[in-house]
Amino acid sequence: MVPNSAEAGEQTRGPRDTAPISADALAVRLGDIARELQHKEDPESMLDGIVHAALELVPHAAEASVSLITGNRTIESRAASSDLPRRVDALQSDTGQGPCMEASYDERIVSVPDLSTDTRWPEFSRQAFRLGARSMLSFQLFVNGDHLGALNLFGKDAGVFDAESERIGALVAAHAAVAVAGSQQISQLTLALDTRDLIGQAKGILMERYKITAQQAFLLLSRASSELNIKLREVAEQLTVSGEMAKKR
């Protein structure tokens, strides 16, 4: 079984370095993947599926992630196969530069054969190499207003990605884009992910404040939502912003 994103930090998949997949087999598999992704009801599962497809099909892809970028150029790493993509995304967000940024805003495909010698983003490249990144490929997934998405692939060594890697990576990204196509679905995707994060933060506040379990914290939020007749997301947002639970007026 392919590990999900929660498990991936402990258990990563190796690059596909086996014999090249035939054109017919690739077409069939891409069609299967597109259908599988379209039937994912949970946004996080959809992003997991995109990452797993890239690791399965793209030659020499050792690690992968899907990054969501907002208009203020903040990058969130989602469905990362290990801690490395998360740290690289955080670095891109901190420095305001890097291949994911360029793939999302300016180019559809950005290749970084060797991070130790790349001069396009000096600060990012230097620090990313120190983190353990050696080579990268970034593909634009979608652009919808101030919400953008990119698929990032990482190689174990410098210079491992070739023309076949770029070709198949672009096909995977194109089929993945179909699964999240349409402004309404993309908005729902980002809203669902933001809501999950807000609820998680609110639960953490309650757990720390009252020394209770995650389940008990969620029950408190749900009870407040029911009693006040407002959405759970709004209760969580008010708690994380003000530090206080919403109250009846």
C-alpha positions in Angstrom: 0.0 0.0 0.0 1.3 3.5 -0.8 1.8 5.5 2.4 -0.4 8.6 2.9 1.0 12.0 3.7 0.8 11.5 7.4 3.0 8.4 7.1 5.3 9.7 4.4 7.6 11.5 6.8 8.6 8.1 8.2 8.3 6.1 5.0 9.3 7.5 1.7 9.1 6.0 -1.8 12.1 5.5 -4.0 12.4 7.1 -7.5 11.2 5.2 -10.5 14.5 4.2 -12.1 13.2 1.0 -13.8 12.7 0.5 -17.5 10.8 3.2 -19.3 7.0 2.8 -19.3 5.5 2.3 -22.7 3.4 5.1 -24.2 0.2 2.9 -24.2 0.7 1.8 -20.6 1.4 5.4 -19.6 -1.8 6.6 -21.3 -3.9 4.0 -19.6 -2.4 4.7 -16.2 -2.8 8.5 -16.5 -6.4 7.9 -17.5 -6.9 5.7 -14.4 -5.3 8.3 -12.2 -7.4 11.2 -13.5 -10.6 9.2 -12.8 -9.3 8.2 -9.3 -8.5 11.8 -8.5 -11.9 13.1 -9.7 -13.6 10.7 -7.3 -11.7 11.8 -4.2 -14.2 13.6 -2.0 -11.6 14.7 0.6 -9.3 17.5 -0.7 -6.3 16.1 1.2 -6.8 12.7 -0.4 -6.9 14.3 -3.8 -3.5 16.0 -3.1 -2.1 12.7 -1.7 -3.2 11.1 -5.0 -1.3 13.6 -7.1 1.9 13.2 -5.1 1.7 9.4 -5.3 1.0 9.4 -9.0 4.1 11.6 -9.6 6.3 9.3 -7.5 4.9 6.3 -9.3 5.3 7.5 -12.8 8.0 10.3 -13.1 11.5 8.8 -13.6 14.0 9.7 -10.9 11.4 11.5 -8.7 12.4 10.6 -5.1 10.3 13.1 -3.2 7.2 15.2 -4.1 4.7 17.7 -2.8 1.8 19.9 -3.8 2.2 23.5 -2.9 -0.6 26.0 -2.5 0.4 29.7 -3.0 -1.8 32.6 -2.0 -1.6 36.2 -3.3 0.7 37.3 -0.6 3.2 34.7 -1.9 2.9 32.5 1.1 3.5 28.9 0.3 1.9 26.0 2.1 3.3 22.5 1.5 0.5 19.9 1.2 0.7 16.1 0.8 4.5 16.2 1.1 6.2 12.8 0.8 8.7 13.7 3.5 9.9 16.5 5.6 12.3 17.8 2.9 9.6 19.2 0.6 8.0 20.9 3.5 11.2 22.5 4.6 12.0 23.6 1.0 8.5 25.1 0.6 8.9 27.0 3.9 12.3 28.3 2.6 10.6 29.5 -0.6 8.0 31.3 1.4 10.6 32.9 3.7 12.9 34.0 0.8 10.1 34.9 -1.6 11.9 33.0 -4.4 12.4 29.6 -5.9 11.1 27.2 -8.6 7.7 26.7 -7.1 7.1 30.4 -7.1 8.2 30.7 -10.7 6.2 27.7 -11.9 3.1 29.0 -10.3 3.3 32.7 -11.4 5.4 32.8 -14.5 6.3 29.4 -16.1 4.5 26.1 -16.4 7.6 24.0 -15.9 10.7 25.0 -14.1 13.8 22.7 -13.9 16.6 23.0 -11.5 19.3 20.5 -12.5 21.7 21.3 -9.7 20.8 23.5 -6.6 24.5 23.8 -5.7 25.2 25.8 -8.8 21.9 27.5 -9.7 22.1 31.3 -9.8 18.5 32.2 -10.5 17.6 32.3 -6.8 20.9 32.6 -4.9 19.6 32.7 -1.3 17.0 30.0 -1.9 19.4 27.6 -3.8 22.2 27.9 -1.2 19.9 27.1 1.7 17.9 24.4 -0.1 21.1 22.6 -0.9 22.1 22.7 2.7 18.7 21.2 3.6 19.5 18.2 1.3 17.8 19.2 -1.9 19.9 18.4 -5.0 17.6 18.8 -8.1 14.0 19.9 -8.6 11.2 20.0 -11.1 8.2 22.2 -10.5 5.0 22.1 -12.6 2.1 24.6 -12.5 -1.2 22.8 -11.5 -3.7 25.7 -11.5 -4.1 29.4 -11.3 -7.3 30.8 -9.9 -7.3 34.4 -8.8 -4.9 34.7 -5.9 -4.8 30.9 -5.4 -2.1 29.0 -7.2 -0.9 25.4 -7.1 2.3 23.6 -8.1 3.6 20.1 -8.1 7.2 19.8 -6.9 9.5 16.9 -7.6 12.9 16.2 -6.0 15.8 14.1 -7.2 18.2 12.2 -5.0 21.2 13.7 -6.9 22.0 16.6 -9.2 21.3 16.2 -12.9 19.0 13.1 -12.5 15.9 14.6 -14.2 15.9 14.3 -18.0 13.6 15.1 -20.9 11.5 12.0 -20.1 11.1 13.2 -16.5 9.8 16.6 -17.7 7.5 15.0 -20.3 5.9 12.6 -17.9 5.8 15.1 -15.1 4.0 17.6 -17.3 1.4 14.9 -18.2 0.9 14.0 -14.6 0.4 17.7 -13.7 -2.0 18.1 -16.6 -4.2 15.2 -15.6 -4.0 16.3 -12.0 -5.1 19.8 -13.0 -8.3 18.3 -14.5 -9.2 16.9 -11.1 -9.1 20.3 -9.5 -10.3 22.3 -12.5 -13.0 24.9 -12.1 -12.8 27.9 -9.8 -15.5 26.6 -7.5 -13.7 23.3 -6.8 -10.4 25.1 -6.3 -12.0 27.5 -3.9 -13.6 24.6 -2.1 -10.3 22.9 -1.9 -8.4 25.8 -0.4 -11.4 26.6 2.0 -11.5 23.0 3.1 -7.8 22.9 3.8 -7.9 26.3 5.6 -10.9 25.1 7.7 -9.1 22.0 8.8 -6.1 24.0 9.9 -8.3 26.5 11.8 -10.1 23.8 13.7 -6.8 22.1 14.5 -5.4 25.4 15.9 -8.5 26.0 17.9 -8.4 22.4 19.3 -4.8 23.0 20.3 -5.7 26.2 22.2 -8.4 24.4 24.1 -6.3 21.3 24.8 -3.5 23.5 26.3 -5.9 25.8 28.2 -8.1 23.1 29.8 -5.7 20.1 29.7 -8.2 18.1 27.7 -8.0 15.6 24.8 -8.4 16.4 21.1 -11.8 14.7 21.0 -13.0 16.7 24.0 -11.7 19.9 22.5 -13.6 19.2 19.2 -16.8 18.5 21.2 -16.5 21.9 22.9 -16.2 23.6 19.5 -19.1 21.6 18.1 -21.3 22.5 21.1 -20.5 26.2 20.7 -21.3 26.0 17.0 -24.6 24.3 17.8 -25.6 26.6 20.6 -24.7 29.8 18.8 -26.1 28.5 15.4 -22.9 29.5 13.6 -20.5 27.4 11.5 -17.8 25.4 13.2 -15.2 27.3 11.1 -16.4 30.6 12.5 -16.1 29.4 16.1 -12.6 28.1 15.4 -11.6 31.3 13.6 -12.8 33.6 16.5 -11.0 31.5 19.0 -7.7 31.5 17.1 -7.9 35.3 16.5 -9.2 36.5 19.8 -8.3 33.7 22.2 -11.9 33.6 23.3 -14.8 31.3 22.5 -17.7 32.9 20.8 -20.6 33.8 23.1 -24.3 34.4 22.8 -25.2 38.0 22.2 
